[in-house]
Amino acid sequence: MENNYEPIENYGVIGNLNTVALVSNRGSIDYMCLPQYDSPTVFGALLDADKGGYFCIRPQLSNPRSKQLYLTDSAILVTRFFSEDGIAELTDFMAIDKEHKRITLVRKLKTIRGKIKYTIQCHPRFDYARIEHKAEQAENNRVDFTSDDGQKLHLFSEIPLTIKDNDIDHDFELNQDEMLCFVMQDNIENSSFLHELHPYCITCYGQTYDYWKAWINQCNFTGRWIEIVRRSCITLKLLTSLRHGSVMAAATFGLPETIGGKRNWDYRYTWIRDTAFTMFAFLRLGFMDDAAAFMHWVLENCIPKDMFVMYTMEGKRSPNETELKHLSGYRNSKPVLIGNDAINQTQLDIYGELMDTIYLYNKYGGEITYEFWQMLVTQVEFVCTHWHEPDHGMWEIRGVKREFLHSRLMCWVAIDRAIKIGNSRSFPFPHERWIAIRDEIFEDIYNNFWNEEKEAFVQYKGSDELDASVLLMPMLRFISPHEPRWLKTLAAVERDLKLDVLIYRYRNTELNVDGLGSEEGTFTMCSFWYAECLAKSGEMDKANEVFAKILGYANPLRLFSEQLSKSGEQTGNFPQAFTHLALISAAIEINRLSEKKKPEVV
């Protein structure tokens, strides 16, 4: 069974800022949700190789090798196949539709050398492979797929395609320098290319490339690692809704943190935490329009009411977990879950992450109206009342609530940043009360979360366990990176959580703090935090070495999932926004300190 699955790192991601598709280095689209990120899959072979469905175009070559690359500064993916028999090139992308009329997937195939026979297989499986469908020939070599509940897909081709058992299975040949285009859409109303598919694909290709080039050229990062920073920016943008301004935590659901394990969550939602950190990266790099779109989404959906931990891309409450029992899971990793029960948790840290983003938005010139401020005051007052309470923490612990260090830290951040916003705008707020509570939280963290035996700030009050979220303390300017207690804490992280340059987020000991009781890999995001903390503490050579070695764990397209297994294999949902934004943050800080620039104004 495992032989039917590609390693997670063997995929590239394409998208149209409304949904994404994962394309393997064998030319197979094994994951795509329609019409948007959190919709049911229409191709889901990544989660069940037999039942999930796929759209594959592959050359019939002897002993082929394949490589993938992105065209520079774009989300256009090229897969090349190499053999003594010939060389083939498959180009995949999704058109950016600013009017949100349809999903357009373009697959452009070309024989570079030789005369090559190809196979095209299009096996859609609607509604997470729960609904049957029919396939019918239509005009101009179009094939229409219609599910039993009425959902449609249309595949346009420059050649006739063979339908077999309501799927497409067809062989054809292309001579050297010959090219064929295939276009898939979910809505063909007012489609203008029925008789001009090839010119349409060329035009669409140019428009898509121009869009990505114009967007990434807003990036103001000019230091070392510029290419990987820009690639991470494009990856984050691929997870950002053009219509709503919200950001998905990851492109996928159900991919295991441990192969064969049960940590198989659905990350296709907008976590306040993840999006706040993403906007932090966008703001520092000059993407003000994206930050403004997110602020509008926050103002419409979060601030005026009680905040949820996560939302759908439209700003609604995300659904509870449901198991797709008919799917076998990636390499037999069950359960395959959609929805996420973390929606029912208390996570006090989200207030700090959101307020820090609003503070940065204000700092970089964004508009904070008094009406917006009044809504923020309500959220800060909530923090002032509840900061001392236990919660489930940023790792969404499914065990008992505890007084987690990170949650307490972010409550301090929420009030601290609100004070800074209020002072910068001369808005009215209860100065003395907020300052007193902020300082009370500081004293609580500094004194009551310090473990003298461990010589470290610990995971939760009364604990002797470490948590990698402690690495955020100097990054959030709670503590000086040269503070003796911090340097001892960093040494403790290296002693208890580090594996070479990789960091575990915590050790799931016999206490079973997270309530799941299974092992997991190192957390790549935390590894990038570690590199940044080294730089802040003045260990520049070590920081540069650690950062460079972590980059070595990226896939060939410089994409990261959530975790790395014991064998160094990428695991968890892919690509993951949090990992890429931690990469960006570390690159910016290491580059700034390496060049000995003046400190940023706080």
C-alpha positions in Angstrom: 0.0 0.0 0.0 2.8 2.5 0.9 4.3 2.0 -2.6 1.2 3.7 -4.0 2.0 7.0 -2.2 4.5 9.6 -3.1 6.5 11.1 -0.2 4.9 14.4 0.8 8.0 16.3 -0.3 7.6 15.0 -3.9 4.7 17.5 -4.5 4.5 21.1 -5.7 1.6 23.4 -5.1 -0.3 25.5 -7.5 -3.3 27.7 -6.9 -5.6 30.6 -7.9 -6.0 32.3 -4.4 -9.2 30.5 -3.9 -8.1 26.9 -3.9 -4.9 24.8 -4.5 -3.8 21.6 -6.1 -0.8 19.4 -5.3 1.1 18.1 -8.3 3.5 15.2 -7.8 6.9 14.9 -9.6 5.3 12.1 -11.6 2.8 14.6 -13.2 -0.2 13.5 -11.1 -2.6 15.9 -9.4 -3.4 13.9 -6.3 -5.1 16.6 -4.2 -7.5 19.4 -5.1 -10.6 20.8 -3.4 -13.3 22.6 -5.4 -14.4 25.3 -5.5 -12.4 26.6 -2.6 -9.7 25.6 0.0 -12.1 24.0 2.5 -14.5 22.4 0.0 -14.6 18.6 -0.6 -11.9 17.1 -2.7 -12.4 16.2 -6.3 -8.9 14.7 -6.5 -7.8 13.0 -3.3 -5.4 10.2 -4.1 -3.0 11.6 -1.6 -5.4 10.4 1.1 -6.5 7.2 -0.5 -4.6 6.0 -3.5 -7.3 3.6 -4.7 -10.5 5.7 -4.0 -9.4 9.3 -3.8 -9.2 10.2 -7.5 -6.4 11.9 -9.5 -5.5 13.7 -12.8 -2.3 12.3 -14.2 -0.4 13.1 -17.4 2.8 11.0 -17.7 5.2 10.0 -20.5 5.7 6.3 -21.2 9.5 6.3 -20.8 12.0 3.7 -19.7 13.5 4.4 -16.3 12.5 8.0 -16.3 13.8 10.6 -13.9 11.8 13.6 -13.0 12.5 17.1 -11.6 10.3 20.0 -10.6 10.9 23.7 -10.6 8.9 26.9 -10.3 9.3 29.6 -13.0 11.2 32.4 -11.3 9.0 34.6 -9.0 5.8 32.7 -9.9 3.5 29.8 -8.9 3.8 28.2 -12.3 5.1 24.7 -11.8 7.2 22.8 -14.4 7.7 19.0 -14.1 10.4 17.5 -16.4 10.9 13.9 -17.3 14.3 12.6 -18.4 15.1 9.3 -20.2 17.3 7.9 -22.9 14.1 7.7 -24.9 13.4 11.5 -24.7 12.7 14.5 -22.5 9.1 15.7 -21.7 7.9 18.9 -20.0 4.6 19.4 -18.2 3.7 22.9 -17.1 0.9 23.3 -14.5 -0.8 26.5 -13.1 -4.1 28.0 -12.2 -5.3 31.2 -13.7 -6.0 34.1 -11.3 -9.6 35.0 -11.6 -10.2 38.3 -9.9 -13.9 38.2 -10.7 -14.2 34.8 -9.0 -16.2 33.3 -11.8 -14.5 29.9 -12.2 -11.6 27.7 -11.4 -9.3 27.3 -14.4 -6.5 24.6 -14.2 -4.1 24.6 -17.2 -1.8 21.7 -18.1 0.6 22.4 -20.9 2.5 19.4 -22.2 5.5 19.5 -24.6 8.0 16.9 -26.0 11.4 18.4 -25.7 13.3 15.6 -27.4 12.3 12.4 -29.2 8.9 11.0 -30.1 7.1 10.1 -26.8 3.9 8.2 -26.0 1.9 9.7 -23.2 -1.0 8.5 -21.0 -3.6 10.9 -19.6 -5.9 9.7 -16.8 -8.6 11.9 -15.3 -10.4 10.1 -12.5 -12.4 12.7 -10.5 -14.0 11.5 -7.2 -16.5 14.1 -6.0 -17.3 15.0 -2.4 -14.3 13.3 -0.8 -14.9 10.2 -3.0 -18.4 9.8 -1.6 -20.5 10.5 -4.7 -20.6 8.7 -8.1 -20.3 10.6 -11.4 -20.8 10.3 -15.1 -18.6 11.4 -18.0 -19.9 12.5 -21.4 -18.4 13.6 -24.6 -19.3 17.2 -25.6 -18.4 19.5 -28.5 -14.8 20.4 -29.4 -13.1 17.4 -27.6 -14.6 18.5 -24.3 -15.5 15.9 -21.6 -18.1 16.8 -19.0 -18.0 15.1 -15.6 -21.2 15.4 -13.6 -21.5 14.1 -10.0 -24.8 12.6 -8.8 -25.5 15.7 -6.8 -25.0 18.0 -9.8 -21.4 19.3 -9.4 -19.6 19.6 -12.7 -16.1 19.6 -14.1 -15.2 20.2 -17.7 -12.0 19.0 -19.4 -11.0 20.7 -22.6 -8.5 19.1 -24.9 -6.9 19.6 -28.3 -7.4 15.9 -29.1 -10.3 13.5 -28.7 -10.1 11.7 -25.3 -11.3 8.2 -24.6 -13.9 7.7 -21.8 -13.8 4.4 -20.0 -16.1 3.6 -17.0 -16.9 7.3 -16.7 -13.2 8.3 -16.4 -10.6 9.3 -19.0 -7.9 6.8 -19.9 -6.2 7.7 -23.1 -2.8 7.2 -24.9 -1.4 9.6 -27.5 2.0 10.6 -29.0 3.8 13.9 -29.4 6.7 14.4 -31.7 9.7 16.6 -30.7 8.7 20.3 -30.2 5.0 19.5 -30.3 2.7 20.8 -27.6 -0.8 20.0 -26.3 -2.9 22.0 -23.9 -5.5 20.7 -21.5 -7.8 23.0 -19.5 -10.1 22.0 -16.7 -12.9 24.3 -15.4 -15.8 24.0 -13.0 -17.9 26.5 -14.8 -18.0 27.0 -18.6 -20.7 29.6 -18.8 -19.4 32.4 -21.1 -16.1 30.5 -21.8 -14.6 32.2 -24.8 -12.0 29.6 -26.0 -14.1 26.7 -27.2 -12.5 26.9 -30.6 -9.2 28.5 -29.6 -7.8 26.4 -26.8 -4.1 26.7 -27.7 -4.1 30.6 -28.0 -6.1 30.8 -24.8 -3.6 28.7 -22.9 -0.7 30.9 -24.1 -2.5 34.1 -23.1 -3.5 32.6 -19.8 0.0 31.6 -19.1 1.3 35.1 -19.8 -1.3 36.7 -17.6 -0.7 34.3 -14.7 3.1 34.9 -14.9 2.6 38.7 -15.0 0.3 38.6 -11.9 2.8 36.7 -9.8 5.7 38.8 -11.0 3.9 42.1 -10.2 2.8 40.8 -6.7 6.2 39.5 -5.6 8.0 42.6 -6.8 6.3 44.4 -3.9 8.7 42.5 -1.6 11.3 44.8 -0.1 13.7 42.1 1.1 17.1 42.5 -0.5 19.4 40.5 1.7 20.9 37.0 1.6 18.5 34.1 1.0 16.4 36.4 -1.2 15.2 33.6 -3.5 13.9 31.4 -0.7 12.3 34.3 1.1 10.4 35.2 -2.1 9.4 31.6 -2.6 8.0 31.5 0.9 6.1 34.7 0.3 4.5 33.2 -2.8 3.7 30.0 -0.8 1.9 32.1 1.8 0.1 34.1 -0.9 -1.1 30.8 -2.4 -2.8 30.1 0.9 -4.4 33.6 1.0 -8.0 34.2 -0.2 -8.1 36.8 -2.8 -11.8 37.4 -2.2 -11.8 37.5 1.6 -8.2 38.3 2.8 -8.0 35.4 5.1 -5.2 32.9 5.2 -5.3 29.1 5.4 -3.0 27.4 7.9 -2.1 24.8 5.3 -3.3 23.6 2.0 -4.4 20.1 3.1 -6.2 18.0 5.6 -5.5 14.6 7.0 -1.8 14.3 6.3 -0.2 12.7 9.3 2.3 14.2 11.7 3.5 10.7 12.3 3.1 8.1 9.5 0.5 5.6 10.7 -0.4 7.8 13.6 -3.7 9.6 14.6 -2.5 13.2 14.5 -4.2 13.9 11.2 -5.8 17.3 11.5 -7.7 19.5 9.0 -5.7 22.8 8.6 -7.8 24.3 5.8 -9.1 27.1 8.0 -8.0 30.6 9.1 -6.5 30.4 12.6 -6.2 33.8 14.2 -2.7 32.8 15.4 -1.4 31.7 12.0 -2.8 34.5 10.0 -1.6 37.1 12.5 2.0 35.8 12.1 1.5 35.7 8.3 0.5 39.3 8.3 3.5 40.1 10.4 5.7 38.7 7.6 3.7 40.5 4.9 3.9 43.8 6.8 7.7 43.6 7.2 8.2 42.8 3.6 6.0 45.6 2.1 2.8 43.8 1.2 0.5 46.4 2.7 -2.5 45.5 0.4 -2.6 42.0 1.8 -2.3 43.3 5.4 -5.2 45.8 4.7 -7.3 43.0 3.3 -6.8 40.9 6.4 -7.5 43.9 8.7 -10.8 44.3 6.9 -11.6 40.6 7.4 -10.8 40.9 11.1 -13.0 44.0 11.4 -15.9 42.3 9.7 -15.6 38.9 11.4 -13.6 38.9 14.6 -13.3 42.1 16.6 -17.0 43.0 16.9 -17.9 39.7 18.6 -16.5 36.9 20.7 -13.5 35.6 18.8 -13.2 32.0 17.7 -9.9 30.2 17.5 -10.4 29.6 13.8 -12.7 30.5 11.0 -13.7 29.4 7.5 -12.2 31.6 4.8 -15.5 33.5 4.7 -15.3 34.3 8.4 -17.8 31.8 9.7 -17.3 29.4 12.6 -15.3 26.4 11.3 -17.0 23.0 11.6 -16.4 20.3 14.2 -14.4 17.2 13.3 -15.9 14.4 11.2 -14.0 11.2 10.2 -14.0 10.1 6.6 -14.1 6.5 7.4 -14.2 5.3 3.8 -10.7 6.7 3.1 -7.6 4.7 4.0 -5.5 7.7 4.8 -2.0 8.6 3.6 0.0 5.4 4.0 -2.7 4.0 6.2 -2.7 6.9 8.6 -6.2 7.1 10.2 -8.5 8.7 11.1 -8.9 11.0 8.1 -10.5 14.1 9.6 -12.3 17.1 8.2 -13.3 20.0 10.4 -11.3 20.6 13.6 -12.5 20.3 17.2 -10.0 22.9 18.3 -12.9 25.3 17.5 -14.3 24.4 20.9 -11.2 25.2 22.8 -10.1 28.2 24.9 -6.9 29.6 23.6 -6.0 32.9 25.2 -2.9 33.5 23.1 -4.9 34.5 20.1 -5.6 37.9 21.6 -2.0 38.7 21.8 -1.2 37.5 18.3 -4.0 39.5 16.8 -3.1 42.7 18.8 0.6 42.4 17.8 -0.4 42.3 14.2 -2.7 45.4 14.6 0.2 47.2 16.4 2.5 46.4 13.4 -0.1 47.4 10.9 -0.4 50.8 12.7 3.4 51.1 12.9 3.8 50.6 9.2 1.2 53.2 8.3 -2.1 51.3 8.3 -5.2 53.1 9.3 -6.7 52.5 12.8 -10.0 54.4 13.2 -11.5 55.3 16.5 -14.4 53.0 15.8 -11.9 50.1 15.3 -10.1 51.1 18.5 -13.3 51.0 20.5 -13.8 47.4 19.4 -10.2 46.6 20.3 -10.7 48.0 23.8 -13.5 45.4 24.4 -11.0 42.6 23.5 -8.3 44.0 25.7 -10.8 44.3 28.6 -11.5 40.6 28.1 -7.8 39.8 28.4 -7.6 42.0 31.5 -10.3 39.9 33.1 -9.3 36.4 32.0 -5.5 36.4 31.6 -4.9 34.3 34.7 -7.1 31.4 33.6 -5.9 28.0 32.3 -6.5 27.2 28.6 -5.6 24.7 25.9 -2.6 26.7 24.6 -1.2 27.3 21.2 -0.6 23.6 20.5 -4.3 23.0 21.0 -3.7 20.5 23.8 -6.5 17.9 24.0 -5.8 17.1 27.6 -6.7 19.2 30.6 -6.5 23.0 30.6 -3.3 24.4 32.2 -1.7 27.8 32.8 0.6 27.7 29.7 3.5 30.0 29.5 2.8 31.0 25.9 -0.8 31.9 26.6 0.3 34.1 29.5 3.0 35.7 27.4 0.5 36.6 24.7 -1.9 38.1 27.2 1.0 40.4 28.2 1.6 41.1 24.5 -2.1 41.9 23.9 -2.1 44.6 26.6 1.3 45.9 25.9 0.6 46.4 22.2 -2.8 47.9 22.9 -1.1 50.5 25.2 1.4 51.3 22.4 -1.4 51.7 19.8 -3.5 53.9 22.2 -0.5 56.1 22.9 0.6 56.5 19.3 -3.0 57.5 18.3 -3.8 59.4 21.5 -6.9 57.3 21.9 -8.6 57.2 25.3 -8.1 54.1 27.4 -7.7 53.3 31.1 -3.9 53.9 31.2 -3.2 53.1 34.8 -5.3 50.0 34.9 -3.9 48.5 31.7 -0.3 49.2 32.7 -0.9 47.7 36.2 -2.3 44.5 34.7 0.4 44.3 32.1 3.1 44.6 34.8 1.3 42.0 37.0 1.4 39.5 34.1 5.1 40.3 33.6 5.9 39.5 37.2 3.8 36.4 37.1 5.7 35.0 34.1 9.1 36.1 35.3 8.7 34.7 38.8 6.2 31.9 38.6 7.1 30.2 35.3 10.8 30.0 36.2 12.0 26.6 37.3 15.2 26.9 39.3 16.1 23.2 38.9 15.6 23.3 35.2 17.2 26.8 34.9 14.5 27.6 32.4 11.1 29.1 31.8 8.8 26.0 31.6 5.8 24.9 29.6 3.1 25.7 32.2 3.0 26.9 35.8 4.4 24.2 38.2 5.9 22.2 35.4 9.4 20.9 34.9 8.9 20.4 31.1 10.2 22.7 28.3 8.2 24.0 25.4 9.7 25.5 22.2 7.1 28.3 22.3 9.5 29.8 24.9 11.6 30.8 22.0 9.1 33.6 21.3 9.9 35.4 24.5 12.8 37.5 23.1 11.2 37.6 19.6 8.2 39.3 21.1 10.4 41.7 23.2 9.2 40.4 26.5 12.7 39.7 27.6 16.2 40.8 26.5 18.0 38.1 24.4 21.0 38.7 26.8 19.1 38.3 30.0 20.8 35.7 32.2 17.5 33.8 32.7 16.9 33.8 28.9 20.4 32.5 28.1 19.9 29.7 30.6 16.5 28.9 29.0 18.0 28.8 25.5 20.7 26.4 26.8 17.9 24.2 28.3 16.1 24.2 25.0 19.3 23.0 23.3 19.7 20.3 26.0 16.2 19.0 26.1 14.5 19.8 22.7 17.2 19.9 20.1 18.2 17.3 17.6 21.2 18.7 15.7 19.6 21.9 14.3 16.0 20.7 14.6 13.7 21.4 17.5 10.8 19.4 19.1 7.9 21.6 20.2 7.8 19.6 23.5 8.5 16.1 24.7 5.3 14.1 25.2 6.4 12.4 28.4 4.5 10.0 30.6 2.5 13.1 31.8 0.8 13.0 28.3 0.2 16.8 28.5 -1.4 17.0 25.0 -3.9 14.2 25.7 -2.8 12.2 22.6 0.0 10.0 23.9 1.8 9.4 20.6 5.2 10.5 19.2 5.7 13.2 16.7 8.6 14.6 14.7 10.5 17.9 15.1 8.6 21.0 14.4 10.2 22.9 11.6 8.7 26.3 12.6 10.3 25.9 16.0 13.7 25.2 14.4 13.5 28.5 12.5 12.6 30.2 15.8 15.7 28.7 17.3 17.9 30.1 14.5 16.4 33.6 15.1 17.0 33.4 18.8 20.6 32.5 18.3 21.0 35.6 16.1 19.3 37.8 18.7 21.6 36.4 21.4 24.7 37.4 19.4 25.6 33.9 18.1 25.7 35.0 14.5 27.9 32.2 13.1 25.9 29.6 14.8 22.6 31.2 13.7 23.7 31.3 10.0 24.9 27.7 10.1 21.6 26.5 11.8 19.5 28.4 9.3 21.3 27.0 6.3 21.1 23.5 7.6 17.4 23.8 8.2 16.9 25.0 4.7 18.5 21.7 3.6 15.4 19.9 4.8 13.2 21.7 2.3 11.8 19.8 -0.7 13.4 20.6 -4.1 10.8 23.4 -4.6 11.8 24.9 -1.2 8.5 24.0 0.3 8.0 22.8 3.9 5.3 20.9 5.7 4.7 21.1 9.4 7.2 18.5 10.8 10.1 16.3 10.0 10.1 12.6 10.9 13.0 10.7 12.5 14.2 9.9 9.0 14.1 13.6 8.0 11.0 13.0 5.9 8.4 15.8 5.7 5.2 15.0 7.6 2.1 16.9 8.4 -0.1 19.1 6.3 1.7 20.7 3.3 2.7 23.3 2.6 2.2 24.9 6.0 2.0 28.7 6.4 3.5 28.8 9.9 6.7 27.1 8.8 7.2 29.5 5.9 6.5 32.6 7.9 9.0 31.5 10.6 11.5 31.0 7.8 10.9 34.6 6.6 11.1 36.0 10.1 14.4 34.2 10.8 15.9 35.3 7.5 15.0 38.9 8.0 16.5 39.0 11.5 19.6 37.1 10.8 20.2 39.2 7.7 19.6 42.5 9.6 22.0 41.5 12.5 24.6 40.1 10.1 24.7 43.4 8.3 24.8 45.2 11.7 22.0 47.5 10.8 20.5 49.8 13.4 17.9 48.2 15.6 14.3 48.6 14.5 12.3 51.3 16.2 9.9 49.7 18.7 
